[in-house]
């Protein structure tokens, strides 16, 4: 995944619920509507929390992957 695939990044490694989603709530506002935020986390609860966050707040979860105990998400900011 290259930096050209996203507009901003949130590194939530080492943080535990609810911190990653709280940080995501703030960081997504730094991205223009239609822009893409990459989130990297180590907390397995993000596999449940981030999709729900996107669903409830109208953002599009473009991808969700796990690699070497990292959970990586690409989120397109909604309006």
C-alpha atoms as an extended CHARMM CRD file, in Angstrom:
* protein
*
        79  EXT
         1         1  UNK       CA              0.0000000000        0.0000000000        0.0000000000  PROA      1               0.0000000000
         2         2  UNK       CA              1.4820000000        3.3190000000       -1.0420000000  PROA      2               0.0000000000
         3         3  UNK       CA              0.9320000000        6.7810000000        0.3860000000  PROA      3               0.0000000000
         4         4  UNK       CA             -0.7000000000        7.7970000000       -2.8960000000  PROA      4               0.0000000000
         5         5  UNK       CA             -3.6430000000        5.5190000000       -2.0110000000  PROA      5               0.0000000000
         6         6  UNK       CA             -4.6070000000        7.6700000000        0.9880000000  PROA      6               0.0000000000
         7         7  UNK       CA             -4.5970000000       11.3000000000        2.0770000000  PROA      7               0.0000000000
         8         8  UNK       CA             -3.7950000000       10.9430000000        5.7890000000  PROA      8               0.0000000000
         9         9  UNK       CA             -2.8460000000        8.2950000000        8.3010000000  PROA      9               0.0000000000
        10        10  UNK       CA             -3.6860000000        7.4490000000       11.9000000000  PROA      10              0.0000000000
        11        11  UNK       CA             -1.2040000000        5.2950000000       13.7990000000  PROA      11              0.0000000000
        12        12  UNK       CA             -3.1310000000        3.6930000000       16.6690000000  PROA      12              0.0000000000
        13        13  UNK       CA             -0.6020000000        0.9400000000       17.3770000000  PROA      13              0.0000000000
        14        14  UNK       CA             -0.3500000000        0.0440000000       21.0440000000  PROA      14              0.0000000000
        15        15  UNK       CA             -3.6850000000        1.6390000000       21.9390000000  PROA      15              0.0000000000
        16        16  UNK       CA             -6.6570000000       -0.2760000000       23.2920000000  PROA      16              0.0000000000
        17        17  UNK       CA            -10.4160000000        0.1880000000       23.0970000000  PROA      17              0.0000000000
        18        18  UNK       CA            -11.8240000000        2.7990000000       23.1030000000  PROA      18              0.0000000000
        19        19  UNK       CA             -8.7480000000        4.9050000000       22.2260000000  PROA      19              0.0000000000
        20        20  UNK       CA             -8.3530000000        3.9050000000       18.5390000000  PROA      20              0.0000000000
        21        21  UNK       CA            -11.9460000000        4.8540000000       17.6890000000  PROA      21              0.0000000000
        22        22  UNK       CA            -11.7620000000        8.0420000000       19.7580000000  PROA      22              0.0000000000
        23        23  UNK       CA             -8.6360000000        9.0680000000       17.8510000000  PROA      23              0.0000000000
        24        24  UNK       CA            -10.2940000000        8.0580000000       14.5640000000  PROA      24              0.0000000000
        25        25  UNK       CA            -13.2640000000       10.2740000000       15.3690000000  PROA      25              0.0000000000
        26        26  UNK       CA            -10.9300000000       13.2760000000       15.6580000000  PROA      26              0.0000000000
        27        27  UNK       CA             -8.5550000000       12.3930000000       12.7990000000  PROA      27              0.0000000000
        28        28  UNK       CA            -11.2640000000       11.7720000000       10.1740000000  PROA      28              0.0000000000
        29        29  UNK       CA            -12.2190000000       15.4480000000       10.5150000000  PROA      29              0.0000000000
        30        30  UNK       CA             -8.7450000000       16.4000000000        9.2330000000  PROA      30              0.0000000000
        31        31  UNK       CA             -9.5320000000       14.6480000000        5.9330000000  PROA      31              0.0000000000
        32        32  UNK       CA            -11.5890000000       16.3940000000        3.2570000000  PROA      32              0.0000000000
        33        33  UNK       CA            -14.9190000000       14.7460000000        2.3650000000  PROA      33              0.0000000000
        34        34  UNK       CA            -14.1290000000       12.0300000000       -0.1960000000  PROA      34              0.0000000000
        35        35  UNK       CA            -10.5570000000       11.7580000000        1.0570000000  PROA      35              0.0000000000
        36        36  UNK       CA             -9.0710000000        8.5120000000        2.3400000000  PROA      36              0.0000000000
        37        37  UNK       CA             -7.6570000000        7.8890000000        5.8130000000  PROA      37              0.0000000000
        38        38  UNK       CA             -5.3950000000        4.9270000000        6.5180000000  PROA      38              0.0000000000
        39        39  UNK       CA             -5.6240000000        3.5290000000       10.0520000000  PROA      39              0.0000000000
        40        40  UNK       CA             -3.0400000000        1.1480000000       11.5120000000  PROA      40              0.0000000000
        41        41  UNK       CA             -3.9190000000       -0.5270000000       14.8220000000  PROA      41              0.0000000000
        42        42  UNK       CA             -2.8860000000       -3.4700000000       16.9730000000  PROA      42              0.0000000000
        43        43  UNK       CA             -6.1000000000       -3.8650000000       18.9930000000  PROA      43              0.0000000000
        44        44  UNK       CA             -8.2340000000       -6.7430000000       17.6200000000  PROA      44              0.0000000000
        45        45  UNK       CA            -11.3980000000       -4.9780000000       18.8100000000  PROA      45              0.0000000000
        46        46  UNK       CA            -10.9220000000       -2.5150000000       15.9420000000  PROA      46              0.0000000000
        47        47  UNK       CA            -12.1660000000       -5.2500000000       13.5870000000  PROA      47              0.0000000000
        48        48  UNK       CA            -15.5660000000       -4.7310000000       15.1890000000  PROA      48              0.0000000000
        49        49  UNK       CA            -15.3860000000       -1.0650000000       16.1880000000  PROA      49              0.0000000000
        50        50  UNK       CA            -14.0860000000        0.5690000000       13.0010000000  PROA      50              0.0000000000
        51        51  UNK       CA            -16.6750000000       -0.9580000000       10.6290000000  PROA      51              0.0000000000
        52        52  UNK       CA            -19.4230000000        0.1350000000       13.0560000000  PROA      52              0.0000000000
        53        53  UNK       CA            -17.9110000000        3.6090000000       13.2820000000  PROA      53              0.0000000000
        54        54  UNK       CA            -18.0140000000        3.8910000000        9.4950000000  PROA      54              0.0000000000
        55        55  UNK       CA            -21.5580000000        2.5610000000        9.2420000000  PROA      55              0.0000000000
        56        56  UNK       CA            -22.9900000000        4.8620000000       11.9040000000  PROA      56              0.0000000000
        57        57  UNK       CA            -21.1920000000        8.0180000000       10.7590000000  PROA      57              0.0000000000
        58        58  UNK       CA            -21.5680000000        7.5750000000        7.0020000000  PROA      58              0.0000000000
        59        59  UNK       CA            -17.9640000000        6.8280000000        6.0480000000  PROA      59              0.0000000000
        60        60  UNK       CA            -17.0100000000        4.1180000000        3.5590000000  PROA      60              0.0000000000
        61        61  UNK       CA            -14.7420000000        1.2970000000        4.7220000000  PROA      61              0.0000000000
        62        62  UNK       CA            -12.7350000000        0.6480000000        1.5590000000  PROA      62              0.0000000000
        63        63  UNK       CA            -10.5780000000       -2.1550000000        2.9450000000  PROA      63              0.0000000000
        64        64  UNK       CA             -9.8230000000       -4.0360000000        6.1320000000  PROA      64              0.0000000000
        65        65  UNK       CA             -6.7150000000       -6.2240000000        6.3130000000  PROA      65              0.0000000000
        66        66  UNK       CA             -4.6540000000       -8.0170000000        8.9340000000  PROA      66              0.0000000000
        67        67  UNK       CA             -0.9210000000       -8.3690000000        8.4500000000  PROA      67              0.0000000000
        68        68  UNK       CA              1.6710000000       -9.4080000000       11.0620000000  PROA      68              0.0000000000
        69        69  UNK       CA             -0.6550000000       -8.6030000000       13.9830000000  PROA      69              0.0000000000
        70        70  UNK       CA             -1.4620000000       -5.2020000000       12.4660000000  PROA      70              0.0000000000
        71        71  UNK       CA             -4.9860000000       -4.2440000000       11.4840000000  PROA      71              0.0000000000
        72        72  UNK       CA             -5.0060000000       -1.8670000000        8.5170000000  PROA      72              0.0000000000
        73        73  UNK       CA             -8.0530000000        0.0520000000        7.3130000000  PROA      73              0.0000000000
        74        74  UNK       CA             -8.7060000000        2.4370000000        4.4550000000  PROA      74              0.0000000000
        75        75  UNK       CA            -11.6770000000        4.7160000000        5.1270000000  PROA      75              0.0000000000
        76        76  UNK       CA            -13.2000000000        7.1870000000        2.6820000000  PROA      76              0.0000000000
        77        77  UNK       CA            -14.6410000000       10.1510000000        4.5600000000  PROA      77              0.0000000000
        78        78  UNK       CA            -18.3040000000       10.7560000000        3.9430000000  PROA      78              0.0000000000
        79        79  UNK       CA            -20.0150000000       14.1120000000        3.7490000000  PROA      79              0.0000000000
